[in-house]
Amino acid sequence: MDALTPFTEALAGWPGARALRASWVAYLLVNAAHILGIALLVGPILTLDARLLGLWRAVPLAVLAPLLTRVAAGGLGLALLTGFWLFTVQPADYLGNPAFLAKLALLALALANTGLQHSRPAWRTARAGGEVTAGVRLSAGLSALLWIAVLVAGRWIGFA
């Protein structure tokens, strides 16, 4: 961890981190924006995963998928930006927190699963309204589990 000391000190010293430590209102607003980003990310993902798993078959995937994917992407951007900003308030503490490290690992797995899913021809076929294959359903089920695990790990941070 000593090798990270200059890095964590630099992060903790940037003006954004100092602003959050100095103002509970600023911290509150960035934290609320982080929660909004998570909602905009996980809500659409779980909705799309449920549709891929067979719920709401009356709603065409070709209509639902593009909208939910775009909303989730925007939520991901907001959650990553604000999450990193919150991390800079106490980077050394977070890097020593097993729940934070678990959240990062689960986030990496969830993002990798999403990337693999969206790069597969079977996903593009399903998204266009074609057949939803067993592989697409399996990836959707894994996606739902991973994103819920990311949420749980995120909540665990404050208790670890």
ZANU-428785 format. One record per residue: residue number from 1; x, y, z of N, C-alpha, C in turn. Coordinates in nm, 3 decimals, decimal comma. Atoms other than C-alpha are relative to their C-alpha. Example, Ala and Ser with C-alpha at 12.3 -4.5 7.8 and 13.67 -1.06 7.14 Angstrom:
[site 1 [0,089 -0,119 0,000] [1,230 -0,450 0,780] [0,090 0,120 0,000]]
[site 2 [-0,082 -0,119 -0,006] [1,367 -0,106 0,714] [-0,077 0,109 0,073]]
END
This chain:
[site 1 [0,082 -0,120 0,000] [0,000 0,000 0,000] [0,086 0,126 0,000]]
[site 2 [-0,087 -0,117 -0,004] [0,299 0,230 0,054] [0,029 0,057 -0,137]]
[site 3 [-0,027 -0,047 0,136] [0,361 0,247 -0,321] [-0,113 0,089 -0,050]]
[site 4 [0,114 -0,080 0,042] [0,016 0,398 -0,359] [-0,009 0,133 0,074]]
[site 5 [0,011 -0,120 -0,083] [0,075 0,669 -0,098] [0,007 0,130 -0,081]]
[site 6 [-0,001 -0,125 0,077] [0,181 0,945 -0,343] [-0,125 0,015 -0,088]]
[site 7 [0,120 -0,002 0,084] [-0,109 0,850 -0,571] [-0,124 0,036 0,083]]
[site 8 [0,118 -0,027 -0,082] [-0,368 0,845 -0,292] [0,005 0,141 0,060]]
[site 9 [-0,013 -0,137 -0,051] [-0,230 1,169 -0,147] [-0,034 0,102 -0,107]]
[site 10 [0,033 -0,091 0,110] [-0,256 1,334 -0,487] [-0,150 0,004 -0,024]]
[site 11 [0,145 0,003 0,018] [-0,615 1,218 -0,526] [-0,072 0,074 0,113]]
[site 12 [0,063 -0,065 -0,115] [-0,707 1,332 -0,177] [0,023 0,150 0,001]]
[site 13 [-0,032 -0,142 0,000] [-0,547 1,670 -0,244] [-0,060 0,079 -0,115]]
[site 14 [0,054 -0,076 0,112] [-0,724 1,760 -0,567] [-0,118 0,086 0,048]]
[site 15 [0,102 -0,094 -0,048] [-0,971 2,050 -0,535] [-0,139 -0,060 0,018]]
[site 16 [0,131 0,063 -0,014] [-1,278 1,832 -0,588] [-0,014 -0,077 0,130]]
[site 17 [0,003 0,076 -0,126] [-1,191 1,607 -0,295] [-0,002 0,095 0,119]]
[site 18 [-0,002 -0,097 -0,110] [-1,110 1,904 -0,074] [-0,136 0,068 0,014]]
[site 19 [0,132 -0,064 -0,004] [-1,444 2,064 -0,167] [-0,102 -0,090 0,068]]
[site 20 [0,095 0,091 -0,063] [-1,636 1,753 -0,065] [0,027 -0,015 0,150]]
[site 21 [-0,032 0,009 -0,143] [-1,450 1,731 0,267] [-0,040 0,129 0,073]]
[site 22 [0,027 -0,130 -0,063] [-1,515 2,102 0,334] [-0,149 0,032 0,008]]
[site 23 [0,141 -0,038 0,006] [-1,886 2,108 0,253] [-0,089 -0,123 0,001]]
[site 24 [0,092 0,113 -0,006] [-2,145 1,858 0,366] [-0,106 0,010 -0,109]]
[site 25 [0,099 -0,016 0,107] [-2,384 2,006 0,108] [0,057 -0,050 -0,133]]
[site 26 [-0,063 0,049 0,124] [-2,140 1,940 -0,177] [0,009 -0,152 0,003]]
[site 27 [-0,009 0,146 -0,012] [-2,082 1,586 -0,049] [-0,138 -0,063 -0,020]]
[site 28 [0,137 0,050 0,013] [-2,457 1,532 -0,018] [-0,045 -0,001 -0,146]]
[site 29 [0,043 -0,010 0,139] [-2,519 1,649 -0,376] [0,073 -0,099 -0,091]]
[site 30 [-0,075 0,096 0,082] [-2,241 1,437 -0,528] [-0,045 -0,142 0,034]]
[site 31 [0,048 0,131 -0,041] [-2,357 1,137 -0,325] [-0,138 -0,028 -0,060]]
[site 32 [0,133 0,017 0,060] [-2,716 1,192 -0,443] [0,010 -0,023 -0,150]]
[site 33 [-0,022 0,022 0,143] [-2,593 1,217 -0,803] [0,052 -0,141 -0,026]]
[site 34 [-0,049 0,138 0,013] [-2,409 0,887 -0,752] [-0,117 -0,099 0,009]]
[site 35 [0,116 0,088 -0,016] [-2,729 0,721 -0,632] [-0,091 0,010 -0,122]]
[site 36 [0,079 -0,016 0,123] [-2,918 0,867 -0,930] [0,065 -0,077 -0,115]]
[site 37 [-0,070 0,073 0,105] [-2,651 0,728 -1,164] [-0,019 -0,150 0,014]]
[site 38 [0,021 0,143 -0,025] [-2,685 0,385 -1,002] [-0,141 -0,041 -0,040]]
[site 39 [0,139 0,031 0,037] [-3,062 0,396 -1,042] [-0,019 -0,002 -0,151]]
[site 40 [0,012 -0,006 0,146] [-3,034 0,498 -1,407] [0,077 -0,112 -0,068]]
[site 41 [-0,077 0,112 0,053] [-2,784 0,216 -1,459] [-0,069 -0,133 0,027]]
[site 42 [0,047 0,132 -0,039] [-2,927 -0,077 -1,267] [-0,147 -0,022 -0,035]]
[site 43 [0,142 0,017 0,034] [-3,299 -0,014 -1,323] [-0,021 -0,046 -0,143]]
[site 44 [0,015 0,045 0,138] [-3,280 -0,035 -1,702] [0,065 -0,136 -0,028]]
[site 45 [-0,067 0,128 0,022] [-3,033 -0,324 -1,689] [-0,088 -0,115 0,050]]
[site 46 [0,083 0,107 -0,055] [-3,257 -0,534 -1,464] [-0,129 -0,016 -0,081]]
[site 47 [0,119 0,007 0,084] [-3,560 -0,446 -1,678] [0,031 -0,074 -0,130]]
[site 48 [-0,039 0,066 0,124] [-3,379 -0,552 -1,996] [0,033 -0,147 0,025]]
[site 49 [-0,031 0,140 -0,033] [-3,243 -0,867 -1,830] [-0,128 -0,080 0,022]]
[site 50 [0,127 0,070 -0,022] [-3,595 -0,959 -1,715] [-0,071 -0,028 -0,132]]
[site 51 [0,063 0,021 0,133] [-3,726 -0,910 -2,070] [0,071 -0,110 -0,076]]
[site 52 [-0,076 0,105 0,067] [-3,445 -1,127 -2,208] [-0,026 -0,137 0,062]]
[site 53 [0,030 0,126 -0,069] [-3,534 -1,392 -1,949] [-0,144 -0,044 -0,020]]
[site 54 [0,134 0,045 0,036] [-3,891 -1,402 -2,077] [-0,116 0,080 0,055]]
[site 55 [0,110 -0,083 -0,050] [-4,092 -1,141 -1,890] [-0,038 0,106 -0,103]]
[site 56 [0,050 -0,108 0,085] [-4,301 -0,881 -2,073] [0,022 -0,027 -0,149]]
[site 57 [-0,022 0,037 0,141] [-4,287 -1,065 -2,406] [-0,083 0,085 -0,096]]
[site 58 [0,085 -0,083 0,087] [-4,560 -0,836 -2,539] [0,073 0,127 -0,044]]
[site 59 [-0,076 -0,120 0,035] [-4,309 -0,548 -2,543] [0,114 -0,043 -0,091]]
[site 60 [-0,105 0,042 0,094] [-4,087 -0,585 -2,851] [0,139 0,041 0,049]]
[site 61 [-0,138 -0,026 -0,041] [-3,720 -0,613 -2,764] [0,064 0,106 -0,088]]
[site 62 [-0,056 -0,099 0,092] [-3,639 -0,403 -3,070] [-0,037 0,142 0,041]]
[site 63 [0,042 -0,131 -0,050] [-3,827 -0,114 -2,906] [0,065 0,027 0,135]]
[site 64 [-0,045 -0,017 -0,138] [-3,718 -0,170 -2,547] [0,152 0,011 0,014]]
[site 65 [-0,145 0,010 -0,019] [-3,347 -0,255 -2,583] [0,077 0,128 -0,030]]
[site 66 [-0,079 -0,122 0,026] [-3,216 0,061 -2,752] [-0,019 0,108 0,107]]
[site 67 [0,025 -0,102 -0,102] [-3,384 0,292 -2,499] [0,067 -0,037 0,132]]
[site 68 [-0,057 0,041 -0,129] [-3,282 0,091 -2,192] [0,152 -0,001 -0,003]]
[site 69 [-0,145 0,001 0,013] [-2,928 0,050 -2,320] [0,057 0,141 0,009]]
[site 70 [-0,049 -0,139 -0,005] [-2,887 0,425 -2,370] [-0,014 0,060 0,139]]
[site 71 [0,019 -0,052 -0,136] [-3,033 0,512 -2,030] [0,104 -0,061 0,094]]
[site 72 [-0,098 0,067 -0,085] [-2,808 0,253 -1,863] [0,141 0,055 -0,025]]
[site 73 [-0,132 -0,056 0,031] [-2,502 0,392 -2,045] [0,016 0,138 0,064]]
[site 74 [-0,007 -0,131 -0,066] [-2,582 0,743 -1,921] [0,014 -0,014 0,150]]
[site 75 [-0,011 0,027 -0,144] [-2,632 0,608 -1,569] [0,137 -0,049 0,038]]
[site 76 [-0,136 0,048 -0,026] [-2,300 0,427 -1,590] [0,099 0,115 0,002]]
[site 77 [-0,090 -0,115 0,003] [-2,122 0,746 -1,688] [-0,013 0,085 0,126]]
[site 78 [0,021 -0,080 -0,120] [-2,279 0,941 -1,402] [0,049 -0,072 0,125]]
[site 79 [-0,042 0,077 -0,118] [-2,217 0,662 -1,148] [0,152 -0,010 0,009]]
[site 80 [-0,147 0,008 -0,001] [-1,851 0,622 -1,251] [0,064 0,134 0,036]]
[site 81 [-0,056 -0,133 -0,026] [-1,782 0,995 -1,248] [-0,016 0,038 0,148]]
[site 82 [0,025 -0,039 -0,139] [-1,945 1,060 -0,911] [0,063 -0,099 0,098]]
[site 83 [-0,063 0,099 -0,087] [-1,815 0,733 -0,764] [0,149 0,027 0,015]]
[site 84 [-0,142 -0,034 -0,008] [-1,459 0,827 -0,852] [0,020 0,126 0,084]]
[site 85 [-0,010 -0,123 -0,078] [-1,515 1,174 -0,707] [-0,014 -0,029 0,149]]
[site 86 [0,017 0,036 -0,141] [-1,644 1,026 -0,380] [0,121 -0,079 0,052]]
[site 87 [-0,119 0,077 -0,036] [-1,349 0,784 -0,375] [0,117 0,091 0,038]]
[site 88 [-0,114 -0,088 -0,024] [-1,104 1,076 -0,383] [-0,004 0,068 0,137]]
[site 89 [0,009 -0,062 -0,132] [-1,230 1,203 -0,047] [0,088 -0,074 0,100]]
[site 90 [-0,082 0,082 -0,090] [-1,058 0,912 0,134] [0,054 -0,122 -0,076]]
[site 91 [-0,041 0,113 0,085] [-0,878 0,698 -0,126] [0,074 -0,110 0,075]]
[site 92 [-0,074 0,103 -0,072] [-0,644 0,520 0,115] [-0,094 -0,087 0,083]]
[site 93 [0,098 0,077 -0,079] [-0,934 0,419 0,338] [-0,080 -0,095 -0,089]]
[site 94 [0,077 0,086 0,090] [-1,135 0,288 0,045] [0,084 -0,117 -0,051]]
[site 95 [-0,085 0,108 0,051] [-0,840 0,090 -0,091] [0,031 -0,105 0,106]]
[site 96 [-0,016 0,096 -0,109] [-0,812 -0,078 0,250] [-0,131 -0,065 0,042]]
[site 97 [0,133 0,051 -0,035] [-1,184 -0,161 0,262] [-0,033 -0,122 -0,086]]
[site 98 [0,027 0,119 0,079] [-1,260 -0,520 0,157] [-0,131 0,008 -0,080]]
[site 99 [0,127 -0,014 0,072] [-1,616 -0,428 0,058] [0,019 0,085 -0,126]]
[site 100 [-0,027 -0,083 0,117] [-1,490 -0,155 -0,175] [0,074 -0,080 -0,107]]
[site 101 [-0,075 0,082 0,095] [-1,243 -0,396 -0,334] [-0,090 -0,105 -0,064]]
[site 102 [0,096 0,096 0,055] [-1,521 -0,654 -0,374] [-0,091 0,069 -0,101]]
[site 103 [0,086 -0,073 0,093] [-1,741 -0,390 -0,536] [0,073 0,025 -0,132]]
[site 104 [-0,076 -0,023 0,122] [-1,465 -0,303 -0,783] [0,013 -0,127 -0,083]]
[site 105 [-0,012 0,128 0,072] [-1,413 -0,670 -0,871] [-0,133 -0,039 -0,064]]
[site 106 [0,131 0,034 0,053] [-1,786 -0,730 -0,914] [-0,039 0,095 -0,114]]
[site 107 [0,027 -0,097 0,106] [-1,818 -0,410 -1,120] [0,075 -0,038 -0,127]]
[site 108 [-0,079 0,043 0,117] [-1,538 -0,530 -1,348] [-0,064 -0,121 -0,067]]
[site 109 [0,066 0,118 0,057] [-1,714 -0,866 -1,392] [-0,131 0,037 -0,069]]
[site 110 [0,127 -0,042 0,059] [-2,050 -0,698 -1,458] [0,023 0,073 -0,132]]
[site 111 [-0,030 -0,073 0,124] [-1,898 -0,465 -1,717] [0,056 -0,094 -0,107]]
[site 112 [-0,052 0,097 0,097] [-1,708 -0,753 -1,880] [-0,114 -0,083 -0,059]]
[site 113 [0,115 0,077 0,048] [-2,029 -0,956 -1,902] [-0,083 0,083 -0,098]]
[site 114 [0,075 -0,090 0,089] [-2,208 -0,657 -2,057] [0,072 0,015 -0,133]]
[site 115 [-0,078 -0,014 0,124] [-1,928 -0,605 -2,307] [-0,005 -0,124 -0,086]]
[site 116 [0,008 0,125 0,076] [-1,927 -0,971 -2,405] [-0,139 -0,020 -0,059]]
[site 117 [0,138 0,018 0,047] [-2,305 -0,981 -2,431] [-0,026 0,087 -0,123]]
[site 118 [0,032 -0,094 0,107] [-2,326 -0,674 -2,652] [0,089 -0,019 -0,124]]
[site 119 [-0,086 0,024 0,116] [-2,044 -0,792 -2,879] [-0,039 -0,128 -0,075]]
[site 120 [0,038 0,128 0,062] [-2,210 -1,125 -2,959] [-0,107 0,021 -0,107]]
[site 121 [0,103 -0,009 0,105] [-2,407 -1,165 -3,283] [-0,139 -0,041 0,050]]
[site 122 [0,130 0,044 -0,052] [-2,683 -1,345 -3,088] [-0,071 0,114 0,072]]
[site 123 [0,060 -0,117 -0,066] [-2,739 -1,027 -2,882] [-0,056 0,096 -0,103]]
[site 124 [0,046 -0,093 0,103] [-2,764 -0,812 -3,192] [-0,125 -0,053 -0,069]]
[site 125 [0,119 0,061 0,060] [-3,014 -1,058 -3,341] [-0,121 0,016 0,094]]
[site 126 [0,108 -0,013 -0,098] [-3,223 -1,059 -3,021] [-0,046 0,145 0,011]]
[site 127 [0,032 -0,143 -0,013] [-3,205 -0,679 -2,992] [-0,081 0,049 -0,119]]
[site 128 [0,073 -0,040 0,120] [-3,335 -0,646 -3,348] [-0,137 -0,066 -0,009]]
[site 129 [0,132 0,064 0,000] [-3,637 -0,859 -3,259] [0,004 -0,147 -0,037]]
[site 130 [-0,013 0,141 0,034] [-3,500 -1,201 -3,347] [-0,004 -0,089 0,123]]
[site 131 [0,004 0,100 -0,106] [-3,465 -1,513 -3,137] [0,093 0,039 0,116]]
[site 132 [-0,082 -0,015 -0,120] [-3,339 -1,483 -2,779] [0,054 -0,139 0,032]]
[site 133 [-0,060 0,132 -0,019] [-3,097 -1,774 -2,751] [0,023 -0,030 0,147]]
[site 134 [-0,031 0,042 -0,137] [-3,013 -1,972 -2,439] [0,124 0,074 0,050]]
[site 135 [-0,120 -0,073 -0,040] [-2,671 -1,800 -2,435] [-0,031 0,143 0,040]]
[site 136 [0,041 -0,136 -0,033] [-2,833 -1,457 -2,435] [-0,074 0,000 0,133]]
[site 137 [0,073 0,009 -0,127] [-3,066 -1,564 -2,154] [0,096 -0,026 0,116]]
[site 138 [-0,098 0,029 -0,104] [-2,774 -1,706 -1,955] [0,078 0,126 0,037]]
[site 139 [-0,073 -0,124 -0,024] [-2,580 -1,381 -1,994] [-0,088 0,102 0,072]]
[site 140 [0,093 -0,092 -0,067] [-2,890 -1,183 -1,890] [-0,018 -0,038 0,146]]
[site 141 [0,011 0,044 -0,139] [-2,930 -1,394 -1,576] [0,125 0,032 0,080]]
[site 142 [-0,127 -0,035 -0,064] [-2,562 -1,349 -1,493] [0,009 0,150 0,022]]
[site 143 [0,000 -0,146 -0,011] [-2,598 -0,976 -1,557] [-0,081 0,044 0,121]]
[site 144 [0,086 -0,038 -0,112] [-2,886 -0,946 -1,312] [0,067 -0,033 0,133]]
[site 145 [-0,068 0,040 -0,125] [-2,695 -1,137 -1,043] [0,120 0,090 0,030]]
[site 146 [-0,120 -0,082 -0,021] [-2,376 -0,937 -1,094] [-0,035 0,143 0,040]]
[site 147 [0,034 -0,139 -0,034] [-2,542 -0,594 -1,087] [-0,062 0,011 0,138]]
[site 148 [0,053 0,000 -0,137] [-2,736 -0,684 -0,773] [0,114 -0,017 0,100]]
[site 149 [-0,116 0,019 -0,087] [-2,409 -0,804 -0,618] [0,081 0,129 0,012]]
[site 150 [-0,069 -0,129 -0,006] [-2,245 -0,470 -0,710] [-0,073 0,093 0,097]]
[site 151 [0,079 -0,084 -0,092] [-2,529 -0,291 -0,529] [0,022 -0,041 0,146]]
[site 152 [-0,018 0,049 -0,138] [-2,494 -0,509 -0,219] [0,140 0,033 0,050]]
[site 153 [-0,137 -0,033 -0,040] [-2,117 -0,464 -0,211] [0,014 0,149 0,027]]
[site 154 [-0,003 -0,145 -0,021] [-2,166 -0,088 -0,244] [-0,059 0,040 0,134]]
[site 155 [0,061 -0,029 -0,130] [-2,395 -0,084 0,057] [0,088 -0,051 0,113]]
[site 156 [-0,085 0,062 -0,102] [-2,150 -0,305 0,247] [0,118 0,091 0,036]]
[site 157 [-0,117 -0,086 -0,024] [-1,875 -0,042 0,216] [-0,009 0,075 0,131]]
[site 158 [0,016 -0,077 -0,123] [-2,016 0,165 0,499] [0,003 -0,082 0,126]]
[site 159 [0,006 0,087 -0,116] [-2,029 -0,137 0,729] [0,128 -0,082 0,020]]
[site 160 [-0,123 0,082 -0,008] [-1,689 -0,296 0,658] [0,109 0,073 0,074]]
END
